[in-house]
Amino acid sequence: MRIDLLDAATLGDDLDLQIFSRWGELYIHQVSIEEDLEELLKKTKVVITNKLVFSKELMKKLPELKLICLTATGYDNIDVEGARELGIAVTNVAGYSTESVAQHTLALLLSLKEQIPWYDKYIKEGKYQHAPVFTNLSRPWQELKGKKWGIIGLGNIGRRVAELAEAFGCSVSYTSTSGVSRKEPWPQIDLNRLLKESHVVSVHAPLNDRTHNLLDYEQFQLMRDNSFFLNLGRGPIISEAGLCKSLEEGKPAGAALDVFSKEPISQKNPLMQINCPDRLILTPHTAWGSLEARNTLLQEISLNIEAFLSGTKRNRVV
């Protein structure tokens, strides 16, 4: 059985990808382009991929293909109805990165709130060495204890962030993006109220019709002058131009993003042109990728393949 791992570069270069070779003849491709997939996958039974698009038209041209294993939770890059019609199984992996993303959320906030990049640069540029006193408090910061943290999207990651926020002494509230009301330990409030009241707002929602462009300039203008905004959901949930304009006008006080409307980010993106870069921290969609999370991901994909071969449904989207 031929197995093709199409975008191994998205998993990093420090994992043992041979875990999948126990199930068949494994072909590892660091990067693949969609135009080549028809020719590349003519004899492939199992595909392992992250972001590559599989349309119904493409899948029709792959007679041996029986299983698509996603190295992610989202599956909007797969025509699932087309796969269902063609008898191609599709699996995903959920929950593997909860701790990783939650930890990165805190890392971004603390770096931003405590001005760590600025102070680090201050020393490395030689300014501290010539300072008249032993300390520098020109970039004041506040403790998290007693502050309000608002969460947009209370899934597994949102819940874990809520727990960590409480550990720092924050009071937590959330707004649901699914429209579903569940019994939670934290109060559910509407989006506008959450934006107005919170000292920290973090996004952990999926991208869908409800969340696309959920936050624009007008919503960011509702935030406190001394608040911080974090997006660890999906880039198109916010208007990047709207955030930049609002940041430049002082609301919020700072922002940190791990996801963008287009990835990799374009140099023309407003985030790259902002006139207050010291109030903005950007990371390249890395929150999910702790070593532990990525190893769990590989194990889960391997178990998905094993289940498929044994006729068992596991993590099945289709």
SULJOGI-V901776 format. One record per residue. N is the residue number from 1. SS is DSSP state (~ for helix, > for strand, _ for the rest). Layout:
BEGIN
n=<N:N>
ss=<SS:SS>
END
This chain:
BEGIN
n=<1:2:3:4:5:6:7:8:9:10:11:12:13:14:15:16:17:18:19:20:21:22:23:24:25:26:27:28:29:30:31:32:33:34:35:36:37:38:39:40:41:42:43:44:45:46:47:48:49:50:51:52:53:54:55:56:57:58:59:60:61:62:63:64:65:66:67:68:69:70:71:72:73:74:75:76:77:78:79:80:81:82:83:84:85:86:87:88:89:90:91:92:93:94:95:96:97:98:99:100:101:102:103:104:105:106:107:108:109:110:111:112:113:114:115:116:117:118:119:120:121:122:123:124:125:126:127:128:129:130:131:132:133:134:135:136:137:138:139:140:141:142:143:144:145:146:147:148:149:150:151:152:153:154:155:156:157:158:159:160:161:162:163:164:165:166:167:168:169:170:171:172:173:174:175:176:177:178:179:180:181:182:183:184:185:186:187:188:189:190:191:192:193:194:195:196:197:198:199:200:201:202:203:204:205:206:207:208:209:210:211:212:213:214:215:216:217:218:219:220:221:222:223:224:225:226:227:228:229:230:231:232:233:234:235:236:237:238:239:240:241:242:243:244:245:246:247:248:249:250:251:252:253:254:255:256:257:258:259:260:261:262:263:264:265:266:267:268:269:270:271:272:273:274:275:276:277:278:279:280:281:282:283:284:285:286:287:288:289:290:291:292:293:294:295:296:297:298:299:300:301:302:303:304:305:306:307:308:309:310:311:312:313:314:315:316:317:318>
ss=<_:>:>:>:>:_:_:~:~:~:~:_:_:_:_:_:~:~:~:~:~:~:~:_:>:>:>:>:_:_:_:_:_:~:~:~:~:~:~:~:_:_:_:_:_:>:>:>:>:_:_:_:_:>:_:~:~:~:~:~:_:_:_:_:_:_:>:>:>:>:_:_:_:_:_:_:_:>:_:~:~:~:~:~:~:~:_:_:>:>:>:_:_:_:_:_:_:~:~:~:~:~:~:~:~:~:~:~:~:~:~:~:~:_:_:~:~:~:~:~:~:~:~:~:_:_:_:~:~:~:_:_:_:_:_:_:_:_:_:_:_:_:_:_:_:_:_:>:>:>:>:>:_:_:_:~:~:~:~:~:~:~:~:~:~:~:~:_:_:_:>:>:>:>:>:_:_:_:_:_:_:_:_:_:_:_:>:>:_:_:~:~:~:~:~:~:~:_:_:>:>:>:>:_:_:_:_:_:_:_:_:_:_:_:>:_:~:~:~:~:_:_:_:_:_:_:_:>:>:>:>:_:_:_:~:~:~:>:_:~:~:~:~:~:~:~:~:~:_:_:_:_:_:>:>:>:>:_:_:_:_:_:_:_:_:_:_:_:_:~:~:~:~:_:_:_:~:~:~:>:>:>:_:_:_:_:_:_:_:_:~:~:~:~:~:~:~:~:~:~:~:~:~:~:~:~:~:~:~:_:_:_:_:_:_:>:_:_>
END
